[in-house]
Structures are given as structure tokens and as C-alpha cells.
């Protein structure tokens, strides 16, 4: 991962000063580097002995960082990874364009990696992520958004990159199709578990754990699973509250506390975390055809995705 980080720093440089400054603001803030870590771990689990996966891992992190820059502009987020969001410092246009630069760097790295199959996987993932973001944007404030649609959205906007990161790593190792597919399945289930836990944290977590302000999803009117289940379980008695605060985003300072109470009291928070644990368990089962310390590491990663909210 030190080699991946060095590659990231090298490839985010540009003669245009604002590009590395803005990119470094987000990248140097840390983050968990789960997605590039997944590429490297999947490659090692699949038998890789060389460093062919490193450029793909760096590309995955650039894709992820680009989507974060774009998302923060779309959502008007105040914090990212515990720091002031880049668009509040450099402006929305610069944030969007630096995101575009990082996407471009990602594709250069994919080409440099020399695998058309891995390039195809990550290129498709970039398209699916964009589709997922647009789908969420168009359905964001629907109070009756079903669980199936919610899972479709997070599968596209979050889990797809986890899946592609793992699959690309396996491809770089020359793994057979069945093992590449198993690692893709692991990544998809892991990504869904991660997003479910993240959505739960928004209603029951500190800013330090999230890297953003608790309640951001509520204030933005995002129909995440804890909210959807709470709306369903409170029924007509709270319809006006949910319509005002979520559908119309007409909120007071005390509304988030009330929403937190309803999410907790109805069991919506526990139900979301239980579903996250189910997906983490399914991710571990996808590794049944592998053995060794790298399998153990990836199983631990699945547990971590959920334990962040404990």
C-alpha cells in the first residue's frame, strides 16, 4: 500500500498548481483506502507474486476520489474525511474539473497496467457508478422508495467499485474466470455491507467515525434504508413530519434529533445493521474456494465494514 500511495502522489501531479493542491486536500486526508487495498489483496489471494496490481489499485483510488469530489458538489457537503469539503475552498467548478482530471489519470493508469480485461471491468464500473448517482439523484426524496430500489442504487453507486476493484486485482494475477467471479461477488457483497453500515452511522455515529457531519443524509433528504424503514414503521402518525423534513427539506435544528429517535425506537437502525451483517457474511462465503492468510485478511475486512458502526 505504501507503493500504491507513492504512485497516487506521483500521478496526481500537474503543472497546473490547483490540481495537485485540491487533489492532495482530499487524498492526503487519508480515508481507509479500502478499494485499492481490495485490488491488492484480491491479486495476492489469487496468486499474484508481482506488482502488476498496483497501477490498477491506484486507478481505483482515483476513480473513488473523483466521485467524492463530484458528490460533494452535488450534495453541498460541508465535510469530507473530517476536513472542509474541497468545493468550499476552491469552488465547485474547480472541484468538478479536478475530479475529471483524476478520472483521466485513472484511465491512463489502467492502460499502463496492460490488461484489456481489467480496463474493461473498471471502465464499466465508472459508467455504472455514474448511473447509480443519477438514479439516486432522481429518486432521492421519495418517501416510498422500496428496499429493492435502495439496494439497486447502493449496488451501483458504491458496491460496483468494490466489486470491480476485487475483480481487476484477480484479473491482474491471471486468475481463472471462476476465481475472478468469486472475488467480484465478494467485493459486491462487501460494498453493500459497507454502505448499509455507513447509512446507519449517519443516524448513530460521531463525525470522527464518518468523516462527515452526522445527519448529512437526513438534511439532504436522502432516502437511505434506516430512514425508509423508520418511515414505514411509524406509519400515518409521522407522515407530516417526514414529508416536511425529507420530501420538502423544511427542517429545524431539532428535527434531526427527532428523526434519530424515530429511527432508533422503531428498530430501523438495528434492522439496517443486521442486513449489513448478512451481506458481510455473504461476502465471506464467496471466499470459500480460497485458503490462506489473504483469505483471512479479506474476511476480517468484511467484519470491519460492519464493526465501524458498533
Helices and strands as residue ranges (DSSP letters): H 2-11, H 17-27, H 34-45, H 53-75, E 79-80, E 83-84, H 86-90, H 92-113, H 116-139, H 147-154, I 155-159, H 160-172, H 177-204, H 207-210, H 216-219, H 225-234, G 235-238, H 239-242, I 243-247, H 255-265, H 268-285, H 293-307
